[in-house]
Amino acid sequence: MRALVTGGTGFIGSHLAEALIKENFEVYCIVRNPSKLRFLEKLEVKIIQADLSDRNSLEKIDWQFDYIFNLSGITKAKDPEEFLQSNYIGTKNLIEIVAKTNLNLKRFVHVSSLAAVGPCKNGKPVDENTLPAPVSEYGKSKLLGEKAVESFKDKLPITIIRPPAVYGPRDSDFLTFFKMIKAGIVLYLTEGLYSTVYVDDLVSGIILASKTEKGKGETFFIADPQPYNTQEIVSAISEALNKKPLKIKIPKKFGDVLIKVFQKFDKKSIINSDKLKELTQSCWVCSTRKAEEMLGYKTKTNIKEGMEWTANWYKANQWL
């Protein structure tokens, strides 16, 4: 079986490529920048140099793949237009050319985000029937990407996956929190409740959804069914690092202070003005019932062991 992964040089994409190889897929990765192959260098993947935002480069590709997994996109940007170009236009270009050239595709899996739906209201987890109401520019761009894929629902066998906050080895977003806790301090805006998922559990869910006939034409939240509050997440990271950090709650109106502090720990920190629109929300919880009932999906990793494995990888690779 031939599988194409977009976003293969990234955190989740590289884990997915690795897992597909273990399942005997012949794996191809579309790569925009060949200098960013550090997570793919030791994997038996075939590299296709192209840019999803450039239709001309896509026209040169042989699109006869059995499975296509679209993980291309960005989580941080300088302005909304960057989000749109990467998370919406790139996805739109991809699905359009696939629909035109590959009518024998077994599945097109698009990885979106809980941010495309937005936070939960009144403490009730969002599910696949919740009316999307994204609060950030990132979330809005991911929702537009979903709609681009859904518009081909009658022509292609699509599946949309919405993960919440993803963590694990190779992740650079949670790394900022690890660095801060290692330094002995935790700054936060709200006592929130969050869905999370360890990267291996997410990848297992993505592959399961792609192979299950019931997953065709459906959207699923793939997450740890157990949500965790701010203190539980901080405690899991603190235990993994053997630290007891000072916890400081910052008033929401001083969010710009939080941005500056985070960027002192990591210049490429995901904490920015757009992310603050999400961080000021107190409930980011999604229901996994549909994935459990339709796909038989189950997670294997709780947050304590997942954060420990993540910390060990950061240390071994000198990220921390």
C-alpha positions as CSV (number, residue, x, y, z in Angstrom):
1,M,0.0,0.0,0.0
2,R,1.2,3.5,-0.9
3,A,0.6,6.2,1.7
4,L,1.3,9.9,1.3
5,V,1.9,12.0,4.4
6,T,1.9,15.8,4.2
7,G,3.5,17.6,7.2
8,G,5.8,14.6,7.6
9,T,8.8,16.7,8.8
10,G,6.7,17.8,11.8
11,F,6.1,16.4,15.2
12,I,2.9,14.4,14.5
13,G,3.6,13.7,10.9
14,S,7.0,12.1,11.5
15,H,5.5,9.8,14.2
16,L,2.7,8.9,11.7
17,A,5.3,8.1,8.9
18,E,7.2,5.9,11.3
19,A,4.1,4.0,12.4
20,L,2.9,3.5,8.8
21,I,6.3,2.0,7.9
22,K,6.0,-0.5,10.7
23,E,2.6,-1.5,9.2
24,N,4.4,-2.2,5.9
25,F,3.2,0.9,4.0
26,E,5.3,2.4,1.3
27,V,5.5,5.9,2.7
28,Y,6.0,9.1,0.7
29,C,6.3,12.6,2.3
30,I,5.7,15.9,0.7
31,V,8.3,18.3,2.0
32,R,8.5,22.0,1.3
33,N,11.9,22.6,2.8
34,P,14.4,19.7,2.3
35,S,16.7,21.1,5.0
36,K,14.1,20.1,7.7
37,L,14.4,16.3,7.5
38,R,15.8,15.6,10.9
39,F,12.9,13.4,12.0
40,L,12.7,11.6,8.7
41,E,16.4,11.0,8.1
42,K,16.5,7.5,9.6
43,L,13.2,6.4,8.1
44,E,12.6,4.6,4.8
45,V,10.4,7.3,3.3
46,K,10.5,8.7,-0.2
47,I,10.7,12.5,-0.3
48,I,8.6,14.6,-2.7
49,Q,9.6,18.2,-2.8
50,A,6.5,20.4,-3.2
51,D,4.6,23.2,-1.6
52,L,0.8,22.8,-1.0
53,S,0.3,26.5,-1.5
54,D,1.8,26.3,-5.0
55,R,-0.5,24.6,-7.4
56,N,2.2,24.3,-10.1
57,S,4.4,22.1,-7.9
58,L,1.4,19.9,-7.1
59,E,0.6,19.3,-10.7
60,K,3.9,17.5,-11.2
61,I,3.2,14.8,-8.6
62,D,1.8,11.3,-9.4
63,W,-1.2,11.2,-7.1
64,Q,-1.8,7.4,-7.3
65,F,-1.7,6.7,-3.5
66,D,-3.9,4.4,-1.6
67,Y,-4.0,6.6,1.5
68,I,-3.3,10.3,1.9
69,F,-2.8,11.8,5.4
70,N,-2.9,15.6,5.4
71,L,-1.1,16.9,8.5
72,S,0.4,19.9,6.8
73,G,-0.1,23.2,8.6
74,I,1.2,25.7,11.2
75,T,0.3,26.3,14.8
76,K,1.8,29.7,15.1
77,A,2.0,32.7,12.7
78,K,2.8,36.4,12.6
79,D,-0.6,37.3,11.1
80,P,-4.0,35.6,10.1
81,E,-3.0,35.4,6.5
82,E,-0.2,33.0,7.2
83,F,-2.7,30.7,9.0
84,L,-5.0,30.9,6.0
85,Q,-2.3,30.1,3.5
86,S,-1.0,27.1,5.3
87,N,-4.1,25.6,7.0
88,Y,-6.8,26.5,4.5
89,I,-5.4,27.3,1.0
90,G,-2.8,24.5,1.2
91,T,-5.5,22.0,2.2
92,K,-7.9,23.3,-0.5
93,N,-5.3,22.9,-3.2
94,L,-4.5,19.4,-2.0
95,I,-8.0,18.1,-1.9
96,E,-8.9,19.6,-5.2
97,I,-6.0,18.0,-7.1
98,V,-6.5,14.7,-5.4
99,A,-10.2,14.7,-6.4
100,K,-9.2,15.4,-10.0
101,T,-6.5,12.8,-10.3
102,N,-7.1,9.9,-7.9
103,L,-10.6,8.3,-8.0
104,N,-9.3,5.0,-6.6
105,L,-8.2,6.5,-3.3
106,K,-9.0,4.3,-0.3
107,R,-9.0,7.2,2.2
108,F,-8.1,10.9,2.6
109,V,-7.5,11.6,6.3
110,H,-7.4,15.3,7.3
111,V,-6.0,16.1,10.7
112,S,-7.6,19.3,12.0
113,S,-7.9,20.4,15.7
114,L,-10.2,20.9,18.6
115,A,-9.4,24.6,18.1
116,A,-11.6,24.4,14.9
117,V,-14.6,23.9,17.2
118,G,-13.6,26.0,20.1
119,P,-13.9,25.7,23.9
120,C,-16.7,23.9,25.6
121,K,-19.5,25.8,27.3
122,N,-20.9,25.3,30.8
123,G,-18.4,22.5,31.4
124,K,-20.0,20.2,28.8
125,P,-17.5,18.5,26.4
126,V,-17.8,19.4,22.8
127,D,-18.6,16.5,20.4
128,E,-18.9,16.0,16.6
129,N,-22.4,17.6,16.7
130,T,-21.3,20.8,18.4
131,L,-21.6,23.9,16.2
132,P,-18.0,25.2,15.6
133,A,-17.2,28.5,17.2
134,P,-13.4,28.9,17.1
135,V,-12.0,31.7,19.2
136,S,-8.5,32.1,17.5
137,E,-7.3,32.8,14.0
138,Y,-5.6,29.5,14.1
139,G,-8.9,27.7,14.9
140,K,-10.7,29.7,12.2
141,S,-8.2,28.6,9.6
142,K,-8.4,25.0,10.7
143,L,-12.2,25.1,10.4
144,L,-11.9,26.4,6.9
145,G,-9.5,23.6,6.1
146,E,-12.2,21.1,7.3
147,K,-14.8,22.7,5.2
148,A,-12.6,22.5,2.1
149,V,-12.2,18.7,2.7
150,E,-15.9,18.2,3.5
151,S,-16.9,19.8,0.2
152,F,-15.5,16.7,-1.5
153,K,-17.3,14.2,0.8
154,D,-19.4,12.9,-2.2
155,K,-16.4,12.4,-4.4
156,L,-13.7,11.1,-2.1
157,P,-13.6,8.8,1.0
158,I,-12.7,11.4,3.6
159,T,-12.1,11.2,7.3
160,I,-11.5,14.2,9.6
161,I,-9.6,13.9,12.9
162,R,-9.7,16.6,15.6
163,P,-7.1,16.1,18.2
164,P,-6.8,18.4,21.3
165,A,-3.4,19.4,22.7
166,V,-0.9,16.8,21.6
167,Y,2.3,16.1,23.5
168,G,5.2,13.7,23.2
169,P,8.8,13.3,21.9
170,R,9.7,15.8,19.2
171,D,7.0,18.3,20.2
172,S,8.2,21.9,20.4
173,D,5.0,23.4,21.8
174,F,4.9,21.8,25.2
175,L,8.7,22.2,25.4
176,T,8.2,25.8,26.5
177,F,6.2,24.6,29.6
178,F,8.9,22.0,30.4
179,K,11.6,24.7,30.2
180,M,9.6,27.0,32.5
181,I,9.0,24.3,35.1
182,K,12.6,23.2,34.9
183,A,13.5,26.8,35.8
184,G,11.2,26.6,38.8
185,I,8.2,28.7,37.8
186,V,4.8,28.2,36.3
187,L,2.7,31.2,35.0
188,Y,-0.9,30.6,34.0
189,L,-4.0,32.7,33.3
190,T,-6.8,30.4,34.3
191,E,-7.6,27.2,36.2
192,G,-8.7,25.3,33.1
193,L,-9.8,21.7,32.2
194,Y,-8.2,20.2,29.1
195,S,-8.4,17.2,26.8
196,T,-4.9,16.0,25.8
197,V,-3.5,13.1,23.8
198,Y,-0.1,11.5,23.7
199,V,1.3,11.4,20.2
200,D,1.5,7.6,19.9
201,D,-2.2,7.3,20.9
202,L,-3.2,10.0,18.3
203,V,-1.2,8.2,15.6
204,S,-2.9,4.9,16.4
205,G,-6.3,6.6,16.2
206,I,-5.5,8.2,12.8
207,I,-4.5,4.9,11.3
208,L,-7.4,3.1,12.9
209,A,-9.9,5.6,11.4
210,S,-8.3,5.3,8.0
211,K,-8.7,1.6,7.9
212,T,-12.2,1.3,9.4
213,E,-15.0,1.4,6.9
214,K,-17.3,3.1,9.4
215,G,-14.8,6.0,9.5
216,K,-15.5,7.0,5.9
217,G,-17.2,10.4,5.6
218,E,-16.9,10.9,9.4
219,T,-15.3,13.3,11.8
220,F,-13.8,12.1,15.1
221,F,-12.2,13.6,18.2
222,I,-9.2,11.5,19.1
223,A,-8.1,12.1,22.7
224,D,-7.4,10.7,26.1
225,P,-11.0,10.3,27.5
226,Q,-9.8,11.6,30.8
227,P,-9.5,15.4,30.9
228,Y,-6.9,17.0,33.2
229,N,-7.0,20.4,35.0
230,T,-4.1,22.9,35.1
231,Q,-2.7,21.6,38.3
232,E,-2.7,18.0,37.1
233,I,-0.8,18.9,34.0
234,V,1.7,21.0,35.9
235,S,2.1,18.2,38.4
236,A,2.7,15.6,35.7
237,I,5.5,17.7,34.1
238,S,6.9,18.6,37.5
239,E,7.2,15.0,38.6
240,A,8.8,14.1,35.3
241,L,11.4,16.7,35.9
242,N,11.6,16.2,39.7
243,K,10.8,19.9,40.3
244,K,8.5,21.8,42.6
245,P,7.9,25.0,40.7
246,L,6.4,28.2,42.1
247,K,2.9,28.6,40.6
248,I,1.8,32.1,39.8
249,K,-1.6,33.0,38.4
250,I,-1.6,36.1,36.2
251,P,-4.7,38.2,35.7
252,K,-6.0,37.9,32.2
253,K,-5.6,41.6,31.5
254,F,-1.8,41.1,31.9
255,G,-1.7,38.4,29.2
256,D,1.0,40.3,27.3
257,V,3.3,39.8,30.3
258,L,2.8,36.1,30.0
259,I,3.8,36.2,26.3
260,K,7.0,38.1,27.1
261,V,8.0,35.7,29.8
262,F,7.3,32.6,27.7
263,Q,9.3,34.0,24.9
264,K,12.3,34.6,27.2
265,F,12.3,30.8,27.8
266,D,11.7,30.0,24.1
267,K,11.9,32.5,21.3
268,K,9.8,30.2,19.2
269,S,7.2,29.7,21.9
270,I,3.7,28.9,20.8
271,I,2.4,31.5,23.4
272,N,1.4,34.6,21.4
273,S,-1.4,37.0,21.1
274,D,-3.5,34.6,19.1
275,K,-2.9,31.7,21.5
276,L,-4.0,33.9,24.4
277,K,-7.5,33.9,22.9
278,E,-7.5,30.1,23.6
279,L,-5.6,30.2,26.9
280,T,-8.1,32.6,28.5
281,Q,-10.8,30.0,28.0
282,S,-11.3,27.6,30.9
283,C,-12.6,24.5,29.3
284,W,-11.1,22.7,26.3
285,V,-12.7,19.2,26.6
286,C,-13.9,17.0,23.8
287,S,-16.0,13.8,24.0
288,T,-14.3,10.6,22.6
289,R,-17.5,8.5,22.6
290,K,-18.0,8.5,18.9
291,A,-14.4,7.2,18.2
292,E,-14.8,4.6,20.9
293,E,-18.1,3.3,19.7
294,M,-17.6,3.5,15.9
295,L,-13.9,2.7,15.7
296,G,-13.3,0.8,18.9
297,Y,-10.6,3.4,19.8
298,K,-8.9,3.3,23.1
299,T,-5.9,5.3,24.5
300,K,-3.0,3.5,26.2
301,T,-1.1,6.4,27.8
302,N,-2.1,8.5,30.9
303,I,-0.6,11.9,31.3
304,K,1.8,11.0,34.1
305,E,3.6,8.4,32.0
306,G,3.3,10.4,28.8
307,M,4.9,13.4,30.3
308,E,7.7,11.3,31.8
309,W,8.5,9.7,28.4
310,T,8.4,13.2,26.8
311,A,10.8,14.6,29.4
312,N,13.2,11.7,28.9
313,W,13.2,12.3,25.2
314,Y,13.9,16.0,25.6
315,K,16.8,15.3,27.9
316,A,18.3,12.5,25.7
317,N,18.2,14.9,22.7
318,Q,19.4,17.9,24.7
319,W,16.3,19.9,24.1
320,L,16.0,20.4,27.9
